[in-house]
Amino acid sequence: MNPTCHICSESSFFLLNKDDFDLYRCSKCSLVFVYPQPSLDFLRKEIYSKESGFQSNRAEDLSKVSPSHRYKVMYRLIGKVLPKAQILDVGAGGGHFLYWANKHGFSGAGVELNERTASSARVHGLTIFNGTLAETVEEMGNRKFDIVTLGEIIEHVNSPRELVRSSKEVLKESGFILITTPNLDCFWSKSTFLLYRWFGVPWSSATPPYHLFQFDSNNLDFLLKLEGFSLAEEVYIPMTKLKYELGMLHLLKRFKKTKNPKNFLLMGFAYSSYTILFLMNLALRLFLKKDFNMVKLYRRI
């Protein structure tokens, strides 16, 4: 029996297998998700741990790393609604977002699953709770925040709905949730999926076990509505670099492992096709309403 959707509880259908993980798509809201879901213990030990090398290349001196374009968009949206906001950043990593948030006049704390990266953030005087948000709610006591930021995190957890509910627990009554996550309802993801469907080219948008859920604008809005939030503002920003997307195909690794003409030809076709679609995406950006990355601000109702 196929699994039911984590958002709308409707039936789903098998979509594809990548890196030995099966992905399903909801027949109603189009949510894409890994099934079966890896356990939290697996994620903690095998994916987001010191031993796995997670974030081992992050800079320790945050002052030398300028905020990304995505961070700048997030600061702008927060500043529009609450110029002196108290922020809780979930999935804080090494504290890059919080460090520059303080420079923009905000304050707050972070939550990070990886103890090593949490410790590196504390070196900069940042308050970082170690664990999942659900695990650290009690540690925060009665502290409430104006905004919970879920920057590139909701797609990584094995229960997005529980993450939103835990976020609501630490929000003030008039609080906001700010979410950034990839958007499947865009030219890039749709066109590269056709390369998978027609020619067997791996789909770069699917990156299990890191991304366990893949949203689009509509099903993310629906999830937040179910949990008592309304959309306040949204911004779409460009996709990541082409080099990253090509890396997510894992075709070079496949060719190095098995050097045969079939793998070489598939890699050449995939790289050239992705390059053409990347250039087309750049040219179409002025005409498209939605892009690959979405930044959405939700108000608690």
Phi, psi and omega in degrees: 000134180288149181290157175269158183292142180285346180257302188255358176066015176277169180289156180234168178229153181295133182254306182191168173241132176220131180053039177070017175244134176272135176244138179241156177236133178294135182287345181254303186260356175072014174299134176253132184211156177281136175215130359286154180286136173293152182286161176298323179297320177296314180297317182295318186269323188260336185248307186252054181233165176298320182295328180281350181083014182301125179057030181290343181262009180288139180291140180276329178267097186293336181293341182266359180243109182293151178296144180288169176300320179299316179298320181297321177296318179297315179298322181295316180294319178296316181297331180292326183261326182212091184299337180241039188297143168268117188252140166246114182262112182267130188079047190288344181058227179275007174092012183302311181297315182293322181302311182281338173298319177299323179293336179269007176096003178267174176211174178148208186213176180224164174233131183217131182288324184275116184296323182297314180288327176298319180294322180293329177289324181295335178302330181270014178081013181273146176271113182232123175270136183262126179134193172278167178297317180299324181287334186258356180303315181296322179297331180284348180068226181264013183294131178239150185240156177285322184220135168255123179259128177244076184273107179055046181232328187295334178280348184267339187272157182268011171207083180303325182293320177293326177297317179295319180295319177295324177297320181295327180298327184257010179265147169291163183301330180257024188280174182230155167242131178246119185241133168238137182194155176298153184242115180285343181271063180214164183303316185298307183293321181293316183289321179288333175295324178296327175297324175292312185294319185272324189236359179077017176285126179307146183270116184293335182291337178269118184226056177288152003270013180286307176264110180268340179226143177234118185259166161235177186299319185288315183285335174291317176301319181295318178301313181292326177297318179300330183262010172092036178229150175238148181290126178260320180197152178217147178223141176247134182235160187299161178291172178288180183293150179302322181302320179295315181297320178296322178297326181288351175283334180062023183280328177295319177298319179296318181292320179296327181284319180228092185279086176232160184302324181298314180293324179294316181293320178297318179297316179297317179296316182295314182296317180291320179294317179297322179296316179297315180293326177297315179293321177297319179298319177299317182292328184272352186306324182292339185253349183264136180285324185244141178242188189289328181246132178245141176240114187234130178253124182243137179261135176292130182276000000 
